[in-house]
């Protein structure tokens, strides 16, 4: 006789890209007016995009086109894309963090991020990720947050581990980026893990 308890499906309550704040950071929506700063701070830099799936922007006009498209999605409740702003820099974005994939059936979101070289290794991205995790676990009601990275870019995995994510495995030749076909290291954290960390 099967005595197992069926999995109870969690339901996410999508809230859209709302303003989030930490000690050092503000996470807010992008505006078309951010184009020149975004282009200068990271979007034109091949080192920033080395392990990403999009090419450096050729000029600020390309950045304007992209931000115009993004702005058109912000009224969608399941669209999540934040500009990362350091409070001491005024309102100037230094990077982005977003949901790149989601699955409502299993209450899962997958995130991606990038930040300008000038702000690498300062704990900014882990602070932004921690804020995003709080939002999704405590307000949206996700059950799982995950992320993937190229093992040739180990610093990305360090950000994930610093925020309590676990490395769950390696999928060989399962992804691609600007370096070509690559392995994919998978990290995840469940709502129960998050609750145990913050209980």
C-alpha positions in Angstrom: 0.0 0.0 0.0 1.4 3.4 -1.0 1.3 5.7 2.1 3.2 8.6 0.5 1.7 12.0 0.7 1.1 13.6 -2.7 3.1 16.8 -3.3 1.0 19.8 -2.6 1.4 22.3 -5.4 2.4 25.8 -4.4 0.9 28.7 -6.2 2.9 31.8 -6.9 1.3 35.2 -6.6 3.1 37.3 -9.2 3.7 40.9 -8.2 5.9 42.2 -11.0 9.1 44.2 -10.8 8.6 46.1 -7.5 11.2 48.3 -5.9 13.5 46.5 -3.4 16.0 48.0 -1.0 19.0 46.7 1.0 21.6 48.5 3.1 23.6 49.5 0.1 21.4 49.0 -2.9 18.1 49.9 -4.6 16.6 47.4 -7.1 14.3 49.3 -9.4 12.8 49.2 -12.9 14.9 50.3 -15.8 13.9 53.4 -17.7 14.9 54.4 -21.2 16.8 57.3 -19.6 19.3 54.7 -18.2 20.6 53.9 -21.7 23.8 55.9 -21.7 24.8 54.7 -18.2 23.9 51.1 -18.9 25.9 51.2 -22.1 28.9 52.8 -20.4 28.9 50.8 -17.2 28.5 47.3 -18.6 26.5 46.7 -21.8 29.4 47.5 -24.1 32.0 45.4 -22.3 33.1 42.1 -23.8 34.5 41.0 -20.4 31.1 41.4 -18.8 29.3 39.5 -21.6 32.0 36.8 -21.9 29.9 34.1 -20.3 26.5 35.5 -21.2 24.3 34.8 -24.2 24.1 38.3 -25.6 26.8 40.3 -27.4 28.1 43.6 -26.2 26.0 46.5 -27.5 27.5 48.1 -30.6 26.3 51.6 -29.6 24.0 53.3 -27.2 21.2 53.2 -29.8 21.1 49.4 -29.3 20.8 49.9 -25.6 17.9 52.3 -26.1 16.1 49.8 -28.3 16.5 47.1 -25.6 15.4 49.4 -22.7 12.3 50.5 -24.8 11.3 46.9 -25.2 11.9 46.1 -21.5 9.8 49.1 -20.5 6.9 47.8 -22.5 6.8 44.6 -20.3 6.8 46.2 -16.8 3.0 46.2 -16.5 3.1 42.4 -16.8 2.8 40.8 -13.3 5.2 38.0 -14.2 7.9 40.2 -15.7 10.9 40.6 -13.3 13.9 42.6 -14.3 15.7 45.0 -12.0 18.4 47.7 -12.4 20.9 47.4 -9.5 21.7 50.9 -8.1 24.3 51.6 -5.4 22.9 54.3 -3.1 26.2 56.1 -3.0 26.1 56.4 -6.8 22.8 58.3 -6.8 20.4 56.7 -9.2 23.0 55.2 -11.6 22.6 51.5 -12.4 25.7 49.3 -12.2 24.2 46.0 -13.3 21.0 44.0 -13.7 19.3 41.0 -12.1 16.3 39.2 -13.6 14.2 36.1 -13.9 15.2 34.4 -17.2 12.8 31.4 -16.8 9.9 30.4 -14.7 7.6 27.5 -14.2 4.3 28.2 -12.4 3.4 24.5 -12.3 6.3 23.8 -9.9 6.6 27.4 -8.5 10.1 27.8 -9.8 12.1 30.8 -11.0 15.5 30.9 -12.6 17.6 34.1 -12.4 20.4 35.6 -14.3 22.6 38.7 -13.6 25.5 40.9 -14.7 27.4 43.8 -13.3 30.0 46.2 -14.5 33.7 45.3 -14.0 34.2 48.3 -11.8 31.9 46.7 -9.2 33.1 43.1 -9.3 34.2 41.4 -6.0 32.4 44.0 -3.7 29.6 41.8 -2.6 27.1 43.8 -4.6 25.6 40.9 -6.6 25.2 38.6 -3.6 23.4 41.5 -1.8 21.1 42.0 -4.7 20.5 38.2 -5.0 19.7 37.9 -1.3 17.1 40.7 -1.7 15.6 39.0 -4.7 15.4 35.7 -2.9 13.6 37.3 0.1 11.1 38.8 -2.3 10.4 35.6 -4.2 10.2 33.3 -1.1 8.4 35.6 1.2 6.1 37.6 -1.1 5.7 35.8 -4.4 5.6 32.3 -2.8 8.0 30.4 -4.9 9.1 26.9 -3.9 12.4 26.8 -5.8 15.0 29.3 -7.1 17.6 28.0 -9.4 20.5 29.3 -11.5 23.1 27.9 -13.9 26.5 29.0 -14.8 29.5 28.0 -17.0 32.1 26.2 -14.7 34.7 28.4 -16.4 33.2 31.3 -14.6 33.4 30.1 -11.0 32.8 33.5 -9.4 29.2 33.3 -10.5 28.8 30.1 -8.5 30.4 31.8 -5.5 27.7 34.4 -5.5 25.0 31.6 -5.5 26.7 29.7 -2.6 27.1 32.8 -0.6 23.3 33.2 -0.7 22.7 29.6 0.5 22.2 27.9 -2.8 23.5 24.4 -3.2 25.3 23.0 -6.2 23.1 20.2 -7.5 25.1 18.9 -10.4 26.8 19.4 -13.8 25.1 19.0 -17.1 27.8 18.4 -19.8 27.6 20.4 -23.0 24.1 21.4 -22.0 24.3 25.2 -22.6 26.0 27.9 -24.7 27.3 31.4 -24.3 29.6 33.7 -26.1 32.4 31.2 -25.6 30.4 28.5 -27.5 28.8 25.3 -26.2 29.6 24.8 -22.5 28.9 22.7 -19.5 26.2 24.0 -17.1 26.6 23.9 -13.3 23.2 23.9 -11.6 22.5 25.5 -8.3 19.2 25.6 -6.4 17.5 26.5 -3.1 14.0 25.5 -1.9 11.6 27.4 0.3 12.3 24.9 3.1 16.0 25.5 2.8 15.4 29.3 2.9 13.1 28.9 6.0 15.8 26.8 7.8 18.4 29.5 7.1 16.3 32.3 8.4 14.3 30.6 11.1 
